[in-house]
Amino acid sequence: MKLYGFDTINTLKVLMLLIETGADFEFIPVDIRAGEQHKPEFLAINPAGKVPVLCDGKQSQTESNAILLSIAQKTGWGLPKDPKEYSHLISWLFYQASTQGPHFGQIEYWSKFAETTNPEALAQHRSIANRTIRHLDDQLIAKQYICGKNYTIVDIALFPWLHVHDQLGLSIKDTDNLASWLERIRSRPASMEALAFFGSN
Ligand SMILES: N[C@@H](CCC(=O)N[C@@H](CS)C(=O)NCC(=O)O)C(=O)O
């Protein structure tokens, strides 16, 4: 398998799962800061011009949560068998992709990269991000992981933005369940290896 990616949140999710499952893969860097995602060679792999992309033989998969799901379906790792639990897992993957990811991403943009300031946008995204933090903390009452007692691809999908919450000016100090969950995931050997992959964490 080939993983096209960069040192980003969405690439980290896929790395975490590939390492967790002991998959054999080659990492192909696509420097999105240098604009490599717009080159014809990469657009032939993902016309949306975004990483990560996982290529397995002739099949290529885009969208990080879809990649997590396809690896989990192939390996059986991190997927509940019970239909009700499975449907919760799918909802969480969509929640991460449609709510947590975009709002945390916009906080990063408005606080780190934008050339102008926009306090109103930043406040709006921070307010929603704080709601997601409280929501996740509530979900973790008496639970080790978001879907219950087992670590799943939902935890992997949600982890990377929470791992950098302090860099975004977000606090988890009153959310003990979430703080313990973060530590539980950070201390897994596969997570440590994935976080060290780019040599920056
Ligand atoms: N929903 C996509 C988002 C992918 C995405 O936004 N990737 C960013 C890096 S994390 C990217 O490639 N940005 C380059 C660009 O948009 O030009 C996923 O989950 O994979």
The ligand as a Gaussian input file, in Angstrom:
#p B3LYP/6-31G(d) Opt

LIG

0 1
 N      -12.134000      15.648000       4.287000
 C      -10.784000      15.376000       3.849000
 C       -9.947000      16.618000       4.095000
 C       -8.593000      16.488000       3.458000
 C       -7.836000      17.786000       3.589000
 O       -8.406000      18.862000       3.803000
 N       -6.533000      17.670000       3.436000
 C       -5.703000      18.836000       3.545000
 C       -4.566000      18.552000       4.501000
 S       -5.192000      18.003000       6.076000
 C       -5.123000      19.151000       2.182000
 O       -4.740000      18.276000       1.440000
 N       -5.047000      20.435000       1.855000
 C       -4.473000      20.888000       0.641000
 C       -5.403000      21.756000      -0.132000
 O       -6.595000      21.813000       0.192000
 O       -4.937000      22.393000      -1.076000
 C      -10.219000      14.168000       4.623000
 O      -10.711000      13.885000       5.714000
 O       -9.306000      13.503000       4.114000

